Amino acid sequence: MSDLITVEVAYALPQRQSLLTVAVNHLSTVQQIIEQSGILQQFPDIDLSQQKVGIWSRPVKLTDKVKAGDRIEIYRALIADPKDLRRRRAEKAKEEGRADKTTGGRPHEVKAGVE
């Protein structure tokens, strides 16, 4: 049995993406594979001490081992907090009358002649 396995390393920017397939030792760590893949040379802005990594959308540590067929993903920092954006949209909808000020749901419409 061979000690080499095949894994992928992925990183994406809005205007450019890279998916590299590499053959590595089955005992390699996530960090070793990222370094061996050459992706750090393609994207010098990657900072593994700051950016999170994952395997198939699940967060992992740089010291974790991988299995054959895994895809290591390097994640970019969020531009904005999704919860904060959702909160702002809800407040705007309340101000514009598109949402009930108390419940946040759709405002109750009173039909003509019916209450």
Secondary structure by P-SEA (a helix, b strand, c coil): cccbbbbbbbbbcccbbbbbbbbbcccccaaaaaaaacccccccccccccccccccccccccccccccbbbbbbbccccccaaaaaaaaaaaaaaaccccccccccccccccccc
